[in-house]
Each structure stands twice: as C-alpha cells, then as structure tokens.
Amino acid sequence: MRPPLAPAPKAAITGGPSPAIRHCRCSAMAGTYLCPADAVSYIEMRAPLPTAKLLFGVIMERHQIRPPRHAGWRDRFFAWCLERAGRKSNSLLADRKRLLFANLHGTVLEIGPGTGANLPLYPKTIRWIGIEPNPYMHDYLRNRAAALGITVDLRCGIAEQVDLPSQSVDTAISTHVLCSVADLPGVLAEVHRVLRPGGRFLFLEHVAAPHGTWLRRLQRWVRPLWHVVAAGCRPDRDIPAALSAAGFERIDLDCFRIPVPVISPHIVGMAVKALNSH
C-alpha cells in the first residue's frame, strides 16, 4: 500500500517590491527535501496513474477561466463536465484547501470559481465576490451556494479586468486558474490592485516542472494540443516567477505533486501585499 504524502513545510519568500524565490520545500513519498536556492524544483513521485475519470476531472478543472472567445456550446459542455467530473479532482486537494482557506474574513474575491467547488470550504461570515467568465457555470454555482446557505455576488468578467475599486478586498483566491488566463502578469497586477494593504492572495496551481526534467520536456511537447483541448491551459507555465515579479512583499509557498500525468507539479501558498503599498 502506498504511504500517504507527508505535509510540506512552508518556505517564506521575502524581500522588496519584487521578492525573489529563494527556496521551497517539496514533499514526496520518500520524505521532505530542501530544493536549491533560487529554484523551484520538484521531487519526482512514482505514483500510479489515476483512473480515466479522475484525470478527466482534473483536466476539466483547467476550464474554469478562459478568455471570452470560447463561447457557445463549448462553454456549456465544459460547465456540465466540470460540475460532474470536477468533484473527483477536487477531492485530491480538499485537505490542502482547508488549510489554505483557514482564517478567511471580510471581503473575499475568487477569480474563476467555476461551478463553486470551493464554496463548501468557506465560512459563511465572509462577503464573497466571484469573477467567472463562463456564464454557463453561474447556475451551477448559484445552486450550490443556495444549498449551502451562502450569499454570493457572482459577476461575469475576466480576471484581467476586475470591476472592483482599488484596495477593496481582504483576500483574493485562485485555484487552478492562473494556468489558463491570457495575461498572467495582468491578472496578478489586478489582484494586487484590489487587495487592501496587508491583504493576502491565496493560490493553488499546477506549474511547470523543473528545467531539464523529462516532465518539463513532456509539458513543452504537449503544450500546443493541450492549449487547444484544455481551453487555454499552459502546462509549462512558470507561475512562481510571475508571482515573484508581481510586487508582493512576501510569498509563502509549498511545492507538492498529485498523481496525475503532465500536470502533477503544484504549488500552494499565499502572497501578501505590503502595508505601505498603494
């Protein structure tokens, strides 16, 4: 029987307006390893492949946020698939999400909430605002919110253009969204803009494998087809580098893997806006 994954310790990333990623800790079946400085690398995990349903669910979760050009029957189909298959993939990450979403308060902005998979993990005391570009996901999300007794402010839009005043949000959240946005620096700039000084950006994302690994080569090789099939998802996107350049005062992140091909490397953590930031 395969032993459970050990929890990954946190690594703090501190500095000026553009903190460099110094190191992170990666969890693997064999234990916990310290990665080299100035690099985010991952320990190869020899885990069995998931079932077709599980893999399909994870792939569908990539469709949560896309540029508006993907319209019509594809958006309707993706919403239907995510509602049914996405629950399976979400079960892989539920424990990490519970830890990530602990201590939420005030106004919370979630970009790309999809059909509302994260809603059951949120306290009912927050003011929740969601920006979801796929209108066919809205009914699924509203029905889930009603069943949970949660009041939601769901808006149709894109993460590159958030219709909120500057410094109006206590916490912003992104789970499996940054891989697919058209303008990653633009999205992070918008998140930084709407956060209040001291506000937090919580993220859980799949990321590029380390340079020179077989998985990084595979991600690069499948990227053109993956980008089309998975509605804009880029499996080799360097999200940690984008976070370090987005102007946050501190970034804390953990590296881990899930037993899914191509998109197994993940990060989870938070980026904090400086108290004296505008």
ABEGO torsion letter per residue (X at the ends): XBBBBBBBBBBBBBEBABBBBABBBBBBAAEBBBBBBGBBBBBBBBBBBBBAAAAAAAAAAAAABBBAABBEAAAAAAAAAAAAAAAAAAAAAAAAAAAAABGBBEBBBBBGAEAGAAAAABBAABBBBBBBABAAAAAAAAAAAAAAGBBBBBBBBBAABBBBBBGABABBBBBGAAAABABAAAAAAAAAAABBBGBBBBBBBBBBBBBGBAAAAAAAAAAAAAAAAAGGBBAABBAAAAAAAAGBABBBBBBBBBBBBGAABBBBEBBBBBAABX
